[in-house]
Amino acid sequence: MIDLYHLSAEVKKVVLDDKQITKLLNLYFMPELLSLIKSRQSSRIPFDENKPISQEDIHKILEAGSWAPTAHNMQNFEVIVVNDKELLEQFREMELPVSETFIRENYLQLSFSEEELKKKKTGVLGTMFPKAWLDHMIMPAKETGNVPLNIIEPRNQIYPCPTLFILLYNPQKRAPASEGDFLGIMSLGCVLENMWLMATSLGLSMHVISSLSDDAAEHEIKDKLNIPEHLKIAISFRIGYTAAEAKYTRVRRDLSDFVHYNNYNEKEL
Ligand SMILES: Cc1cc2nc3c(=O)[nH]c(=O)nc-3n(C[C@H](O)[C@H](O)[C@H](O)COP(=O)(O)O)c2cc1C
């Protein structure tokens, strides 16, 4: 029989360095981390406006963002947390025209049935978009094979939420020698993902709204929030509680679809 008393004394004698501790923690948390990563999803549904996110949770989400890796550790971002009801209401009323380019390029990512989506393993289901878009744009397109433009004046819509995060960056301060600040922009993606995972782990829902970075919307938001001229909106996202999680088919490619070992032509180890 194992003598637990002596065993624990022996264990206490083992001195682990930081690397070993991290390894042990990774071993312990890895399965949970993967399931957290898989459970993170886009919630394109209204959130409860009357159920605020606690300051403690907002703090944790921000802290997760602050520990994201960024190129050269530039930490090239600022965050505005909007939780003022009146401001949020103003944002909801904002005109968010959808550009012709968006409609055309978005169309290429759409599937029109679950079967098609599961087969393609990339993109999103057309039915996830506002009904008006389907009735007036996507459906006729499907029949004629053309992508119809200018049928109605499409508008994007911001669903209700108790909190909106706006991630800002300074395009004039690029990562060293990074053409188009490619590395800086990748870094912003890491910040977004860290925050998204933390929000998920706190039982919160999240929805990215990239149209708030479009010129017209950005201009209006910058004006309302006194954002300095030299900063740009990288991405905005709603965070909040939902009565039930958004349910929709989510697809991913299999690893064998995109992993190559040592040589692009080599799919297997
Ligand atoms: C940079 C970026 C921009 C996105 N913009 C939007 C958006 O404007 N509207 C939206 O509904 N989802 C947006 N998404 C969410 C993606 O569509 C979503 O992550 C993808 O379809 C996979 O679905 P999942 O998040 O449920 O796994 C964005 C995601 C990223 C990373």
The ligand as a Tripos MOL2 file, in Angstrom:
@<TRIPOS>MOLECULE
LIG
   31    33     1     0     0
SMALL
NO_CHARGES

@<TRIPOS>ATOM
      1 C1        -11.2430   39.4200  -37.8740 C.3       1 LIG1
      2 C2        -12.6230   38.8250  -37.7920 C.ar      1 LIG1
      3 C3        -13.7100   39.5430  -38.2590 C.ar      1 LIG1
      4 C4        -15.0020   39.0180  -38.1600 C.ar      1 LIG1
      5 N1        -16.0760   39.7870  -38.5370 N.ar      1 LIG1
      6 C5        -17.3200   39.3230  -38.3120 C.ar      1 LIG1
      7 C6        -18.4540   40.1370  -38.5840 C.ar      1 LIG1
      8 O1        -18.3570   41.2870  -38.9910 O.2       1 LIG1
      9 N2        -19.6870   39.6110  -38.3580 N.ar      1 LIG1
     10 C7        -19.8580   38.3400  -37.8780 C.ar      1 LIG1
     11 O2        -20.9830   37.9360  -37.6810 O.2       1 LIG1
     12 N3        -18.7840   37.5460  -37.6120 N.ar      1 LIG1
     13 C8        -17.5460   38.0120  -37.8130 C.ar      1 LIG1
     14 N4        -16.4620   37.2210  -37.5150 N.ar      1 LIG1
     15 C9        -16.6660   35.8720  -37.0040 C.3       1 LIG1
     16 C10       -16.3790   34.8080  -38.0540 C.3       1 LIG1
     17 O3        -17.3360   34.8580  -39.0710 O.3       1 LIG1
     18 C11       -16.4030   33.4760  -37.3290 C.3       1 LIG1
     19 O4        -15.3510   33.4490  -36.4020 O.3       1 LIG1
     20 C12       -16.2800   32.2810  -38.2730 C.3       1 LIG1
     21 O5        -17.3750   32.2190  -39.1390 O.3       1 LIG1
     22 C13       -16.2000   30.9650  -37.5140 C.3       1 LIG1
     23 O6        -17.3180   30.8060  -36.6840 O.3       1 LIG1
     24 P1        -17.1790   30.6570  -35.1030 P.3       1 LIG1
     25 O7        -16.6700   31.9690  -34.5660 O.co2     1 LIG1
     26 O8        -18.5530   30.3960  -34.5830 O.co2     1 LIG1
     27 O9        -16.2350   29.5460  -34.8360 O.co2     1 LIG1
     28 C14       -15.1860   37.7330  -37.6080 C.ar      1 LIG1
     29 C15       -14.0700   37.0200  -37.1410 C.ar      1 LIG1
     30 C16       -12.8170   37.5570  -37.2150 C.ar      1 LIG1
     31 C17       -11.6420   36.7710  -36.6630 C.3       1 LIG1
@<TRIPOS>BOND
     1     1     2 1
     2     2     3 ar
     3     2    30 ar
     4     3     4 ar
     5     4     5 ar
     6     4    28 ar
     7     5     6 ar
     8     6     7 ar
     9     6    13 1
    10     7     8 2
    11     7     9 ar
    12     9    10 ar
    13    10    11 2
    14    10    12 ar
    15    12    13 ar
    16    13    14 ar
    17    14    15 1
    18    14    28 ar
    19    15    16 1
    20    16    17 1
    21    16    18 1
    22    18    19 1
    23    18    20 1
    24    20    21 1
    25    20    22 1
    26    22    23 1
    27    23    24 1
    28    24    25 2
    29    24    26 1
    30    24    27 1
    31    28    29 ar
    32    29    30 ar
    33    30    31 1
@<TRIPOS>SUBSTRUCTURE
     1 LIG1         1 GROUP 0 **** ****
